[in-house]
């Protein structure tokens, strides 16, 4: 019996959709898990664990003392743009002790969102350095919890020492429309880089 597997992607339902991978990164407690949950069409995969006394002195909870869980591997969500295109979102762990996973998570990623919290901008430096050193395009989404904005875009750009071409958006990333707009800005930024 002859078997032709030259086009195994085509099944009864037709070709499999193309996949695009984006990372959602930033410091501990800035809203990565929240952003993935806000835009994912499926219940996101979360790898959160409760903070324990073992993390005291290891994890910096300054500014997020009410936070009692942390992502220990990744968050995962999906957005079907069309039958031909699916976007996969991978939220990175925020604490430095889990950063070794980023090298695996970044494989195949077209771009990233770095989430910043103006109360703790220094927690964004590691993510920005990571993507800049690897030449991965990114945008910055400033999570303005409940509309709280204590700095302008220009002040944030200067504090983070960002290239003027890196887009910065401000908004409450718990809102689906805001998180969607950040992702659309990333797509535009990627397209601008191709011209």
N, C-alpha and C positions, 0 to 999 in steps of 0.2 A: 504494500500500500504506500503510495506516495504521500509525503507530508510536507507541506510548505509552511514554514514558520517565518517567512520573510516579513510578514506584517502582523505580528502577534498582538499589536496594540488594537487592531481592528477586531472587535468581537461583534456579537449580535447587536449591541447598542451603538456601534460605530467606534471611531477613534477615541482614545482616552484624552481627556483635556490636558493642555499644557499646564505645567505647574510653575508658580513663581514663589520664591521664598524670601520673606522679610524677617529681620530680627527686631525685637523690641527690647531695648537695653536701658540701663540706667542704674543708679544707686539703690540701696536698700530702702524700700518703702515709698518710692516715688510714684508708683501706679502702673507698673508693667502688667501685672496680673489683671488689674482693673481694665486696662486698655484692651487687652486681648479678649476679655469677657464682654466688653462693650460692643465689639464689632463682629465677633465670631458668630457664624450662623449655626454652629453646633455647640453643645455644651463643651466648654474648653477643658482640655486635659490640664489638670493642675497637680503639681508635686509639692504641695505646701505641707509643712510640718510645724508644730507648735514650738515656739522658742522655749528653751529650758534654761535652768541655772547654768548649764554647761556653756552657754553662749555669752554669759556675763563676762565683760572684759574682752570678748572676741568680736562681737557684733556691736557696731555703733548705733544705738537706738535714739541718739539725740535728735529731737524734733519729731520723732515718731514713737514716743513712749507708749502710746495706746495700741500699737501694733503687737499682735501676739502670735502671728504665724510668719513663715518665711518660705520662699521658693527654694527648694534644694536641688532641683535639676533643671526644669523648664516648665513653661506654660505652652500650650499648643492650641491654636484655633484655625478655623478655615473660613474663607469667603469664596463663594462661587460667583465669579464675575459674569460668566456666560458658560454655555455648554462646552466651549473650547478653552476656557481659562479658569484656573483655580489658584487662589492666593493662600499660601500657608504662612501662618504667623508663629514664630518661636520667641517666647519671652525668656530672656536670660535670667539666671539667678543674680541677685544684686550684691551679695556680700563677697568680699575679696577672696575668702576661703573657697568659694565655688567657681572662681573665674577660670580655672583650668578647663572647665567644660565649654567655654566659649570657642576654643579652637575647633572643636567638633561641631558645635551648633552653627558656626559661620560658614561651613562648607556648603557651597551652592547658593548662598544668599546673594541676591542682587543689590540689596540695600538694607538700611536700618533706620529705625527711629530711636533717638536718644531722648529719654524722658528726663526732664529736669524739674526740680522743686526749688523755687527761689529762696526758701528758708534754709536750704542746704545745697547750694550750687556746687560745692566742692565734691559732692558725691557723683557728679557727672564727668569729672575729669578722666577717670579710668576708661569709661565707655568711649569718650571722644578720642582719647589716645589710641585705643584699640582699633577703631575704624580708620582713623587717619593713617596709622602705621601700616595698615593692610590695603589702603587705597579703596576702601568700600564707601560708596556714597551714603550719606545720612542726612537726616533733618533733625531738628530739635523741637520737641513738643514740650512746652512749659506747662506743667499741670497746675492750673489755677484753681485749687480746691475752693468750691463755693464762690467762685468769682474773685478770690483774693489775688491781687496783683500788686506787689510792692516795688516792682522794677519795670522799667521800659524794655522794649526789645533791644534798643541800643546799649543799655546798661548790661543786659544779659550777654549780648554778643561780646562786649568788652571783657566782662568778668570771665567768660569761658574761652576768650582768645580765639574766637571762631573766624574762619575765612568768611569774607563778606558774601560769598556765593552760597553759603549754607543757610537754607531757610529756617526761620524760627517762627513757630506758631504758639499762641497762648490760648488756653481754654481749659475747661473742666473735662478731663479725659474720661470721666465716668459717663459722660453723655455720648451716645452713639454717633451723633452727627459731628461732634468735635473730633473724635477719634478717626472717623471716616475721612474728615477733611485733612487730618495730618497724613494719613496714608495716601490720599490723592496728591498731596503736596510732594510726598516722596516719589510718586510715579512721575509727576511733572519734572522734579529735580533730576531723576534718572534720564528722562527724555531730553532735557536741556543738555545734559552731559554728553549725549550722543551726537549732538549737532556740531 
